[in-house]
Amino acid sequence: MTDLNVMGQKAAVAKYELQKATTEQKNNVLKKAAALLVEREDELLAANAKDIAVGEAAGMHPGLVDRLRLTSERIAGMAEGLLQIVELPDCIGEVLESFDRPNGLHIEKRRVPLGVIGIIYESRPNVTADAFGLCFKTGNAVILKGGRDAIHSNIAIAKVLREALKACGMTEDAVQLIEDTDRAVTAAFMKLNSYVDVLIPRGGAGLIRSVVENSTIPVIETGTGNCHVYVDKAADLDMAMEIIYNAKTQRIGVCNACESLVVHEDIKEAFLPKLAEKLREKNVEMRGDEAICAILPECVPATEEDYGTEYLDYILSMKTVGSVDEAIAHINKYNTKHSECIVTADAKVAEQFLNEVDAACVYVNASTRFTDGFEFGFGAEIGISTQKLHARGPMGLRELTSYKYTVEGNGQVRG
């Protein structure tokens, strides 16, 4: 069994070494890692093929196989994510606030690394590189615990990252991967609060719930995505159709895909048949309320459970409403605080939706698929935080930092 205490001790040493690293040193490592990922493409694809073969033999859902799969394009995307991080300003040491007290003390609030970050994630091997890049740029050591499904891929990627660190004269323990796939190791990792400062789960609802309920380490919760698109009565219906088609079908196995459609009753007859015809191109199964089933004969009656489900599949729940207030109430009841969209030409209705929908990202006339660190210009991302403390939405560099106060005086004592 993996000795987590030894890994924790190594990470604790590494975090202090990383705090001394210059921006140039950190960027050189990221550039080297990006180059090696592309250079070792064949090795990474061979390792990934082992994971894909095991997954398909076990009957893994196609959406999950897609999450797991590496391609030349996705490896190039991982490398590009690291290079984007190189171009981002190094926020460590940034002075957030500065002020002087009447007694002459000069106080500054400075951005600092969190320390040691633990990340537990499932399926997606690109997280291994993404997480390292963001943590490393912000001076954090990281311990990674990927899923059993992607173990060969993760080992191969972590090997490349550690090689880049070594080649640049930096501690390889800036990134460590727990290779033991035993669930008992994952459970023990959640208790490693002597060494790990923050734990971030990235995966399905079961993983996130397990981490939140069992961790003794402070958790930044990244949530599942039961994302909605609301088509208002003032919507451009062609625009709405394209947004829904993209948000639902462009990639089904991701947390920012649309899982539920809400339609104003005034436009249901004009809109739904056209939308259904478009969705048939991808064989999307539609599950709707009574009003929708009356218009679309192929529609399956929706259940209460449907409205709260993240399908990660070619399935879409559908609901009619009589007003934007009713749409907002429905979304706030069933959503996971991730990403929500309204399609409307009514600026007043759009503003109400933006203000009243409770989610990390709220869109007007754009696909929910843009909730992503890369798309937001953050480079790679650690995940999408759906909580409200410390970080919310796509988590980039600044979300992986804390701050400290520095206080300078000239002999002051408190009376």
GUDRENKE-934084 format. One record per residue (C-alpha): residue number from 1; residue in three letters; y, z, x. Coordinates in steps of 0.02 Angstrom, whole numbers, plus 32768, in hexadecimal, padded with zeros to 4 digits. Layout:
// residues N
+-----+------+------+------+------+
:  nr : rest :    Y :    Z :    X :
+-----+------+------+------+------+
: NUM :  ALA :    Y :    Z :    X :
...
+-----+------+------+------+------+
This chain:
// residues 415
+-----+------+------+------+------+
:  nr : rest :    Y :    Z :    X :
+-----+------+------+------+------+
:   1 :  MET : 8000 : 8000 : 8000 :
:   2 :  THR : 80AF : 7FD6 : 803E :
:   3 :  ASP : 810A : 8067 : 808F :
:   4 :  LEU : 81AA : 8063 : 802C :
:   5 :  ASN : 81F4 : 80F4 : 808B :
:   6 :  VAL : 81EA : 8092 : 812D :
:   7 :  MET : 823E : 7FFD : 80D9 :
:   8 :  GLY : 82C4 : 8071 : 8094 :
:   9 :  GLN : 82E4 : 80BB : 813F :
:  10 :  LYS : 82F5 : 800F : 818C :
:  11 :  ALA : 836E : 7FDA : 8103 :
:  12 :  ALA : 83D5 : 8078 : 811B :
:  13 :  VAL : 83E9 : 8050 : 81D4 :
:  14 :  ALA : 840F : 7F9A : 81AF :
:  15 :  LYS : 849A : 7FC0 : 8133 :
:  16 :  TYR : 8500 : 8018 : 81B8 :
:  17 :  GLU : 84E6 : 7F88 : 8231 :
:  18 :  LEU : 851E : 7F0D : 81AC :
:  19 :  GLN : 85BE : 7F6D : 818D :
:  20 :  LYS : 85F1 : 7F43 : 8240 :
:  21 :  ALA : 85D1 : 7E89 : 822C :
:  22 :  THR : 8667 : 7E14 : 8230 :
:  23 :  THR : 8682 : 7D8D : 81AE :
:  24 :  GLU : 865A : 7D0B : 8233 :
:  25 :  GLN : 85B4 : 7D5E : 825C :
:  26 :  LYS : 8583 : 7D67 : 81A5 :
:  27 :  ASN : 85B4 : 7CB2 : 8185 :
:  28 :  ASN : 8552 : 7C76 : 821C :
:  29 :  VAL : 84B4 : 7CC8 : 81D8 :
:  30 :  LEU : 84CE : 7C79 : 812D :
:  31 :  LYS : 84E8 : 7BCD : 817A :
:  32 :  LYS : 844C : 7BE1 : 81E3 :
:  33 :  ALA : 83E7 : 7C1A : 814C :
:  34 :  ALA : 8423 : 7B85 : 80E6 :
:  35 :  ALA : 83F2 : 7B0D : 816F :
:  36 :  LEU : 8346 : 7B5C : 8185 :
:  37 :  LEU : 8321 : 7B57 : 80CA :
:  38 :  VAL : 8339 : 7A9B : 80CA :
:  39 :  GLU : 82E0 : 7A86 : 8171 :
:  40 :  ARG : 8249 : 7AE8 : 8133 :
:  41 :  GLU : 8241 : 7A90 : 808B :
:  42 :  ASP : 818C : 7A59 : 80A3 :
:  43 :  GLU : 8154 : 7B0C : 80C8 :
:  44 :  LEU : 81B1 : 7B4F : 8031 :
:  45 :  LEU : 816B : 7ACB : 7FBD :
:  46 :  ALA : 80BA : 7AE9 : 7FFD :
:  47 :  ALA : 80CA : 7BA4 : 7FDD :
:  48 :  ASN : 8114 : 7B83 : 7F32 :
:  49 :  ALA : 8086 : 7B0D : 7F07 :
:  50 :  LYS : 800D : 7B9E : 7F1C :
:  51 :  ASP : 806F : 7C05 : 7E9F :
:  52 :  ILE : 807C : 7B74 : 7E24 :
:  53 :  ALA : 7FC1 : 7B54 : 7E2E :
:  54 :  VAL : 7F99 : 7C0A : 7E0A :
:  55 :  GLY : 8015 : 7C0F : 7D7A :
:  56 :  GLU : 7FD6 : 7B71 : 7D27 :
:  57 :  ALA : 7F21 : 7BA6 : 7D3B :
:  58 :  ALA : 7F4D : 7C49 : 7CE2 :
:  59 :  GLY : 7F9D : 7BEA : 7C52 :
:  60 :  MET : 8050 : 7C16 : 7C7D :
:  61 :  HIS : 80CF : 7BD9 : 7BFC :
:  62 :  PRO : 8125 : 7B36 : 7C31 :
:  63 :  GLY : 81CF : 7B8A : 7C29 :
:  64 :  LEU : 8195 : 7C0E : 7CA5 :
:  65 :  VAL : 8145 : 7B8B : 7D14 :
:  66 :  ASP : 81EF : 7B35 : 7D18 :
:  67 :  ARG : 8241 : 7BD8 : 7D4F :
:  68 :  LEU : 81C1 : 7BE8 : 7DD9 :
:  69 :  ARG : 81C4 : 7B36 : 7E1A :
:  70 :  LEU : 821F : 7B04 : 7EBA :
:  71 :  THR : 8252 : 7A51 : 7ED7 :
:  72 :  SER : 82B1 : 79FA : 7F62 :
:  73 :  GLU : 834A : 7A00 : 7EF1 :
:  74 :  ARG : 8338 : 7ABB : 7ECF :
:  75 :  ILE : 8320 : 7AE3 : 7F87 :
:  76 :  ALA : 83BC : 7A7F : 7FAE :
:  77 :  GLY : 8411 : 7AE3 : 7F23 :
:  78 :  MET : 83DF : 7B87 : 7F75 :
:  79 :  ALA : 8427 : 7B4A : 801A :
:  80 :  GLU : 84C6 : 7B0F : 7FC4 :
:  81 :  GLY : 84D7 : 7BB9 : 7F71 :
:  82 :  LEU : 84D7 : 7C0D : 801C :
:  83 :  LEU : 8557 : 7B91 : 805E :
:  84 :  GLN : 85C6 : 7BB3 : 7FC8 :
:  85 :  ILE : 85BF : 7C6C : 7FF3 :
:  86 :  VAL : 85F7 : 7C41 : 80A3 :
:  87 :  GLU : 8694 : 7BF1 : 805A :
:  88 :  LEU : 86BD : 7C86 : 7FED :
:  89 :  PRO : 8738 : 7D08 : 8030 :
:  90 :  ASP : 86E8 : 7DA2 : 807C :
:  91 :  CYS : 8721 : 7E2B : 8007 :
:  92 :  ILE : 86E4 : 7EBE : 8072 :
:  93 :  GLY : 8777 : 7F23 : 80B1 :
:  94 :  GLU : 87EB : 7EDC : 802C :
:  95 :  VAL : 8873 : 7F57 : 7FFC :
:  96 :  LEU : 886C : 7F68 : 7F40 :
:  97 :  GLU : 88FA : 7FE3 : 7F30 :
:  98 :  SER : 8975 : 8039 : 7FA4 :
:  99 :  PHE : 89F0 : 80C5 : 7F81 :
: 100 :  ASP : 8A4E : 8156 : 7FD1 :
: 101 :  ARG : 8A54 : 8207 : 7F91 :
: 102 :  PRO : 8AF2 : 8273 : 7F92 :
: 103 :  ASN : 8AA4 : 82DD : 801B :
: 104 :  GLY : 8A9B : 8247 : 808F :
: 105 :  LEU : 89E1 : 821E : 807D :
: 106 :  HIS : 89BC : 8164 : 807F :
: 107 :  ILE : 8927 : 8139 : 8010 :
: 108 :  GLU : 88C8 : 8094 : 8009 :
: 109 :  LYS : 8838 : 805E : 7F9A :
: 110 :  ARG : 87C7 : 7FEB : 8000 :
: 111 :  ARG : 8734 : 7F80 : 7FCD :
: 112 :  VAL : 868F : 7FB2 : 8021 :
: 113 :  PRO : 85D7 : 7F81 : 8013 :
: 114 :  LEU : 8566 : 7FDB : 7F98 :
: 115 :  GLY : 84EA : 7FFD : 8027 :
: 116 :  VAL : 8433 : 7FD6 : 8004 :
: 117 :  ILE : 8412 : 7F6C : 7F6A :
: 118 :  GLY : 8365 : 7F5F : 7F1D :
: 119 :  ILE : 833C : 7ECA : 7EB0 :
: 120 :  ILE : 82A2 : 7EB9 : 7E41 :
: 121 :  TYR : 828C : 7E0B : 7DFB :
: 122 :  GLU : 820F : 7D95 : 7DAC :
: 123 :  SER : 81D6 : 7CE2 : 7DC6 :
: 124 :  ARG : 8272 : 7C8F : 7E0D :
: 125 :  PRO : 825D : 7C7E : 7ECA :
: 126 :  ASN : 8311 : 7C42 : 7EE0 :
: 127 :  VAL : 8347 : 7CF5 : 7EBC :
: 128 :  THR : 8303 : 7D25 : 7F68 :
: 129 :  ALA : 8385 : 7CB9 : 7FC0 :
: 130 :  ASP : 8410 : 7CD5 : 7F42 :
: 131 :  ALA : 8401 : 7D91 : 7F49 :
: 132 :  PHE : 83FD : 7D95 : 8006 :
: 133 :  GLY : 8497 : 7D27 : 8015 :
: 134 :  LEU : 8505 : 7D8F : 7FA3 :
: 135 :  CYS : 84C8 : 7E36 : 7FE4 :
: 136 :  PHE : 84DA : 7E01 : 8099 :
: 137 :  LYS : 858A : 7DBB : 8085 :
: 138 :  THR : 85BF : 7E62 : 803A :
: 139 :  GLY : 856F : 7EC8 : 80C6 :
: 140 :  ASN : 84DE : 7F0A : 805E :
: 141 :  ALA : 842A : 7F18 : 8097 :
: 142 :  VAL : 83B1 : 7EDF : 8011 :
: 143 :  ILE : 82FD : 7F08 : 7FE5 :
: 144 :  LEU : 82AD : 7E85 : 7F74 :
: 145 :  LYS : 821A : 7E9B : 7EFF :
: 146 :  GLY : 81EB : 7DF4 : 7EB3 :
: 147 :  GLY : 8164 : 7DD5 : 7E34 :
: 148 :  ARG : 80AD : 7DB2 : 7E53 :
: 149 :  ASP : 80C5 : 7D02 : 7E0E :
: 150 :  ALA : 8138 : 7CCC : 7E9C :
: 151 :  ILE : 80F1 : 7D32 : 7F2C :
: 152 :  HIS : 80C7 : 7CA1 : 7FA1 :
: 153 :  SER : 8170 : 7C4F : 7F83 :
: 154 :  ASN : 81CF : 7CF2 : 7F9E :
: 155 :  ILE : 8173 : 7D1A : 8040 :
: 156 :  ALA : 819B : 7C6D : 8084 :
: 157 :  ILE : 8254 : 7C78 : 8056 :
: 158 :  ALA : 8267 : 7D2A : 8099 :
: 159 :  LYS : 8218 : 7CF2 : 813D :
: 160 :  VAL : 829C : 7C6A : 8150 :
: 161 :  LEU : 8329 : 7CE5 : 8129 :
: 162 :  ARG : 82EC : 7D63 : 81A9 :
: 163 :  GLU : 82DB : 7CD9 : 822A :
: 164 :  ALA : 8391 : 7CA9 : 820C :
: 165 :  LEU : 83C7 : 7D5D : 8226 :
: 166 :  LYS : 8366 : 7D6B : 82C7 :
: 167 :  ALA : 83A8 : 7CC6 : 8309 :
: 168 :  CYS : 845A : 7D05 : 82EF :
: 169 :  GLY : 843C : 7DAD : 8342 :
: 170 :  MET : 8441 : 7E12 : 82A0 :
: 171 :  THR : 83C3 : 7E91 : 8262 :
: 172 :  GLU : 8334 : 7E3F : 8204 :
: 173 :  ASP : 832C : 7EDA : 8195 :
: 174 :  ALA : 83C8 : 7EA0 : 813C :
: 175 :  VAL : 8346 : 7E54 : 80C6 :
: 176 :  GLN : 8299 : 7E9A : 80A4 :
: 177 :  LEU : 821A : 7E5B : 8027 :
: 178 :  ILE : 8198 : 7ECC : 7FDA :
: 179 :  GLU : 80FC : 7E5F : 7FE5 :
: 180 :  ASP : 8086 : 7ED6 : 7F8A :
: 181 :  THR : 8074 : 7E99 : 7ED6 :
: 182 :  ASP : 8026 : 7F3B : 7E94 :
: 183 :  ARG : 8088 : 7F7E : 7DFF :
: 184 :  ALA : 807A : 802C : 7E48 :
: 185 :  VAL : 80E6 : 7FF1 : 7ED9 :
: 186 :  THR : 816A : 7FB4 : 7E61 :
: 187 :  ALA : 8169 : 805C : 7E08 :
: 188 :  ALA : 817A : 80B7 : 7EAE :
: 189 :  PHE : 8208 : 8044 : 7EE2 :
: 190 :  MET : 826B : 807B : 7E49 :
: 191 :  LYS : 8266 : 812D : 7E8D :
: 192 :  LEU : 82A7 : 8103 : 7F3C :
: 193 :  ASN : 8352 : 814F : 7F1B :
: 194 :  SER : 8354 : 81A4 : 7FC6 :
: 195 :  TYR : 8376 : 80FA : 8013 :
: 196 :  VAL : 83A6 : 807D : 7F8C :
: 197 :  ASP : 8456 : 808C : 7F45 :
: 198 :  VAL : 8449 : 8013 : 7EB3 :
: 199 :  LEU : 83B6 : 7FBE : 7E5B :
: 200 :  ILE : 83CA : 7F18 : 7E01 :
: 201 :  PRO : 833F : 7ED5 : 7D90 :
: 202 :  ARG : 833D : 7E1B : 7D6F :
: 203 :  GLY : 82BA : 7DDA : 7CF6 :
: 204 :  GLY : 8276 : 7DEB : 7C47 :
: 205 :  ALA : 8297 : 7E73 : 7BC8 :
: 206 :  GLY : 81FB : 7ED5 : 7BFA :
: 207 :  LEU : 822B : 7EDF : 7CB2 :
: 208 :  ILE : 82DE : 7F10 : 7C8D :
: 209 :  ARG : 82AA : 7F95 : 7C10 :
: 210 :  SER : 822C : 7FDC : 7C8C :
: 211 :  VAL : 82AE : 7FE9 : 7D17 :
: 212 :  VAL : 8333 : 8036 : 7CA7 :
: 213 :  GLU : 82B9 : 80B7 : 7C63 :
: 214 :  ASN : 825F : 80E5 : 7D04 :
: 215 :  SER : 82D8 : 80D1 : 7D95 :
: 216 :  THR : 8325 : 8167 : 7DED :
: 217 :  ILE : 839A : 80ED : 7E45 :
: 218 :  PRO : 843C : 80BB : 7DED :
: 219 :  VAL : 841A : 8016 : 7D92 :
: 220 :  ILE : 8488 : 7F7F : 7D70 :
: 221 :  GLU : 8433 : 7F33 : 7CD9 :
: 222 :  THR : 8424 : 7E77 : 7CD0 :
: 223 :  GLY : 83F0 : 7E49 : 7C22 :
: 224 :  THR : 838B : 7DCC : 7BC3 :
: 225 :  GLY : 83E7 : 7D3F : 7B6C :
: 226 :  ASN : 83DB : 7D2E : 7AAF :
: 227 :  CYS : 8471 : 7CB9 : 7AB1 :
: 228 :  HIS : 84C2 : 7C6C : 7A16 :
: 229 :  VAL : 852A : 7BD4 : 79ED :
: 230 :  TYR : 8595 : 7BE4 : 794F :
: 231 :  VAL : 85CE : 7B41 : 7900 :
: 232 :  ASP : 866B : 7B66 : 789E :
: 233 :  LYS : 86A5 : 7B03 : 7806 :
: 234 :  ALA : 8732 : 7ABD : 7872 :
: 235 :  ALA : 86BC : 7A80 : 78FA :
: 236 :  ASP : 86B2 : 79D2 : 7942 :
: 237 :  LEU : 85FF : 79B3 : 790A :
: 238 :  ASP : 85D6 : 7935 : 7993 :
: 239 :  MET : 8613 : 79AF : 7A16 :
: 240 :  ALA : 85AE : 7A3B : 79C5 :
: 241 :  MET : 8510 : 79D1 : 79C7 :
: 242 :  GLU : 8521 : 79AA : 7A81 :
: 243 :  ILE : 8547 : 7A60 : 7AAE :
: 244 :  ILE : 84B0 : 7AA0 : 7A4D :
: 245 :  TYR : 843D : 7A1A : 7A94 :
: 246 :  ASN : 8474 : 7A46 : 7B45 :
: 247 :  ALA : 846F : 7B02 : 7B2D :
: 248 :  LYS : 83C3 : 7AFC : 7ADB :
: 249 :  THR : 8366 : 7A74 : 7B38 :
: 250 :  GLN : 83B3 : 7A56 : 7BE4 :
: 251 :  ARG : 8347 : 7AE1 : 7C2B :
: 252 :  ILE : 82E6 : 7B51 : 7BB5 :
: 253 :  GLY : 82A9 : 7BDA : 7C2B :
: 254 :  VAL : 8353 : 7C24 : 7C57 :
: 255 :  CYS : 83B5 : 7CB6 : 7C12 :
: 256 :  ASN : 8450 : 7C50 : 7BE6 :
: 257 :  ALA : 83F4 : 7BD5 : 7B75 :
: 258 :  CYS : 8421 : 7BD4 : 7ABD :
: 259 :  GLU : 839C : 7C2A : 7A54 :
: 260 :  SER : 83F5 : 7C36 : 79AD :
: 261 :  LEU : 8469 : 7BC8 : 7947 :
: 262 :  VAL : 84E7 : 7C09 : 78C7 :
: 263 :  VAL : 8534 : 7B87 : 7851 :
: 264 :  HIS : 85C2 : 7B95 : 77D5 :
: 265 :  GLU : 857F : 7B6D : 7727 :
: 266 :  ASP : 860D : 7AEF : 7705 :
: 267 :  ILE : 85CB : 7A74 : 7786 :
: 268 :  LYS : 8510 : 7A91 : 777D :
: 269 :  GLU : 84E6 : 79F4 : 7719 :
: 270 :  ALA : 854F : 7984 : 7788 :
: 271 :  PHE : 8517 : 79D1 : 782C :
: 272 :  LEU : 8464 : 7A0E : 7825 :
: 273 :  PRO : 8408 : 7968 : 7804 :
: 274 :  LYS : 8462 : 7917 : 7898 :
: 275 :  LEU : 843C : 79AD : 7906 :
: 276 :  ALA : 8384 : 79AE : 78D2 :
: 277 :  GLU : 8374 : 78F7 : 7900 :
: 278 :  LYS : 83BB : 791C : 79AC :
: 279 :  LEU : 834B : 79B4 : 79C7 :
: 280 :  ARG : 82B1 : 794E : 7999 :
: 281 :  GLU : 82C9 : 78F2 : 7A3E :
: 282 :  LYS : 828A : 7992 : 7A93 :
: 283 :  ASN : 8215 : 79C8 : 7A06 :
: 284 :  VAL : 827A : 7A66 : 79E7 :
: 285 :  GLU : 822E : 7AD4 : 7960 :
: 286 :  MET : 82B4 : 7B0E : 78E6 :
: 287 :  ARG : 82A6 : 7BB4 : 788B :
: 288 :  GLY : 832B : 7BCC : 7806 :
: 289 :  ASP : 8364 : 7C2E : 7770 :
: 290 :  GLU : 8349 : 7BF3 : 76BD :
: 291 :  ALA : 83E4 : 7B86 : 76B9 :
: 292 :  ILE : 83B3 : 7B2B : 7758 :
: 293 :  CYS : 82FE : 7B15 : 7724 :
: 294 :  ALA : 833D : 7AC3 : 7683 :
: 295 :  ILE : 8398 : 7A40 : 76EB :
: 296 :  LEU : 8317 : 7A29 : 7775 :
: 297 :  PRO : 8265 : 7A18 : 772F :
: 298 :  GLU : 8216 : 7A2F : 77DC :
: 299 :  CYS : 8271 : 7AD4 : 77F7 :
: 300 :  VAL : 8204 : 7B70 : 77FD :
: 301 :  PRO : 8243 : 7C0A : 779E :
: 302 :  ALA : 8293 : 7C83 : 781A :
: 303 :  THR : 8263 : 7D3A : 7821 :
: 304 :  GLU : 82CC : 7DCF : 7853 :
: 305 :  GLU : 8271 : 7DCE : 78F9 :
: 306 :  ASP : 82A3 : 7D19 : 7919 :
: 307 :  TYR : 835B : 7D44 : 7919 :
: 308 :  GLY : 8342 : 7DC4 : 79A4 :
: 309 :  THR : 82CC : 7D5D : 7A12 :
: 310 :  GLU : 82ED : 7D0D : 7ABB :
: 311 :  TYR : 826E : 7C80 : 7AAB :
: 312 :  LEU : 827B : 7C2A : 7B55 :
: 313 :  ASP : 822B : 7B9A : 7AF9 :
: 314 :  TYR : 8255 : 7B02 : 7A8E :
: 315 :  ILE : 8277 : 7B72 : 79F7 :
: 316 :  LEU : 831E : 7B92 : 79A2 :
: 317 :  SER : 8344 : 7C13 : 791C :
: 318 :  MET : 83CA : 7BDD : 789F :
: 319 :  LYS : 843A : 7C3C : 7826 :
: 320 :  THR : 84C2 : 7C08 : 77AA :
: 321 :  VAL : 855E : 7C73 : 7790 :
: 322 :  GLY : 85F5 : 7C6C : 771E :
: 323 :  SER : 867B : 7C9E : 779B :
: 324 :  VAL : 86A2 : 7CC0 : 7851 :
: 325 :  ASP : 869B : 7D7A : 7829 :
: 326 :  GLU : 85E9 : 7D67 : 77EB :
: 327 :  ALA : 85BD : 7D00 : 7886 :
: 328 :  ILE : 8603 : 7D85 : 78FA :
: 329 :  ALA : 85A7 : 7E10 : 789E :
: 330 :  HIS : 8502 : 7DB0 : 78AA :
: 331 :  ILE : 8519 : 7D8B : 7963 :
: 332 :  ASN : 854A : 7E3C : 7990 :
: 333 :  LYS : 84B2 : 7E7D : 7931 :
: 334 :  TYR : 8431 : 7E10 : 7987 :
: 335 :  ASN : 8479 : 7DDE : 7A30 :
: 336 :  THR : 8450 : 7E27 : 7ADA :
: 337 :  LYS : 8506 : 7E2C : 7B15 :
: 338 :  HIS : 84EC : 7D94 : 7B84 :
: 339 :  SER : 8542 : 7CF0 : 7B51 :
: 340 :  GLU : 8584 : 7CB6 : 7AA8 :
: 341 :  CYS : 85DD : 7C16 : 7A73 :
: 342 :  ILE : 8649 : 7BDA : 79E4 :
: 343 :  VAL : 866B : 7B22 : 79C2 :
: 344 :  THR : 870E : 7B11 : 7962 :
: 345 :  ALA : 87B5 : 7AB8 : 7960 :
: 346 :  ASP : 8809 : 7B4E : 790E :
: 347 :  ALA : 8864 : 7BAE : 7997 :
: 348 :  LYS : 8879 : 7C4A : 792C :
: 349 :  VAL : 87BE : 7C51 : 7904 :
: 350 :  ALA : 8795 : 7C33 : 79BB :
: 351 :  GLU : 8804 : 7CC2 : 79F1 :
: 352 :  GLN : 87B3 : 7D38 : 7973 :
: 353 :  PHE : 8707 : 7D07 : 79B4 :
: 354 :  LEU : 873D : 7D25 : 7A68 :
: 355 :  ASN : 8783 : 7DD0 : 7A3E :
: 356 :  GLU : 86FB : 7E12 : 79CB :
: 357 :  VAL : 8656 : 7DD2 : 7A10 :
: 358 :  ASP : 8607 : 7E54 : 7A82 :
: 359 :  ALA : 85C0 : 7DF3 : 7B17 :
: 360 :  ALA : 85D9 : 7DDF : 7BD1 :
: 361 :  CYS : 860D : 7D29 : 7BBB :
: 362 :  VAL : 8659 : 7CDD : 7B1E :
: 363 :  TYR : 8677 : 7C21 : 7B12 :
: 364 :  VAL : 86E2 : 7BAE : 7AA9 :
: 365 :  ASN : 86A4 : 7AFA : 7AA0 :
: 366 :  ALA : 8632 : 7B01 : 7B39 :
: 367 :  SER : 8579 : 7B1C : 7B59 :
: 368 :  THR : 8537 : 7BC9 : 7B7F :
: 369 :  ARG : 84DA : 7B7B : 7C13 :
: 370 :  PHE : 8576 : 7B96 : 7C7D :
: 371 :  THR : 8558 : 7C51 : 7C8A :
: 372 :  ASP : 8523 : 7C48 : 7D3F :
: 373 :  GLY : 856B : 7C83 : 7DE4 :
: 374 :  PHE : 8561 : 7BD4 : 7E2E :
: 375 :  GLU : 85BC : 7B88 : 7D9A :
: 376 :  PHE : 8641 : 7C10 : 7D9E :
: 377 :  GLY : 8663 : 7BEB : 7E55 :
: 378 :  PHE : 8616 : 7C8D : 7E95 :
: 379 :  GLY : 8592 : 7C33 : 7EFD :
: 380 :  ALA : 84E7 : 7C79 : 7ED4 :
: 381 :  GLU : 84D7 : 7D0E : 7E5F :
: 382 :  ILE : 8471 : 7DAD : 7E57 :
: 383 :  GLY : 8461 : 7DA0 : 7D9B :
: 384 :  ILE : 84C3 : 7DAB : 7CF8 :
: 385 :  SER : 84F4 : 7E5D : 7CD3 :
: 386 :  THR : 84F3 : 7E85 : 7C19 :
: 387 :  GLN : 852C : 7F38 : 7C2D :
: 388 :  LYS : 85DF : 7F76 : 7C36 :
: 389 :  LEU : 85E5 : 7FEF : 7CC8 :
: 390 :  HIS : 8618 : 7FAB : 7D73 :
: 391 :  ALA : 85E5 : 7EF5 : 7D58 :
: 392 :  ARG : 85D9 : 7E7D : 7CC6 :
: 393 :  GLY : 85AB : 7DC4 : 7CBE :
: 394 :  PRO : 8578 : 7D5C : 7D57 :
: 395 :  MET : 856E : 7DD2 : 7DEB :
: 396 :  GLY : 85BC : 7D8A : 7E87 :
: 397 :  LEU : 8601 : 7DD9 : 7F25 :
: 398 :  ARG : 867C : 7E55 : 7EDB :
: 399 :  GLU : 85F9 : 7E99 : 7E63 :
: 400 :  LEU : 8591 : 7ECE : 7EFA :
: 401 :  THR : 8617 : 7F3F : 7F40 :
: 402 :  SER : 865F : 7FEA : 7F22 :
: 403 :  TYR : 86FD : 8037 : 7F6B :
: 404 :  LYS : 8737 : 80CD : 7FCC :
: 405 :  TYR : 87DF : 8121 : 7FE3 :
: 406 :  THR : 8829 : 812F : 8091 :
: 407 :  VAL : 88AD : 81B5 : 80A4 :
: 408 :  GLU : 8925 : 81BA : 8139 :
: 409 :  GLY : 8997 : 824B : 815F :
: 410 :  ASN : 89FB : 829A : 81EA :
: 411 :  GLY : 89C1 : 834D : 81E1 :
: 412 :  GLN : 89CD : 8374 : 8127 :
: 413 :  VAL : 8972 : 840D : 80E7 :
: 414 :  ARG : 8962 : 8443 : 8032 :
: 415 :  GLY : 89BA : 84E2 : 8000 :
+-----+------+------+------+------+
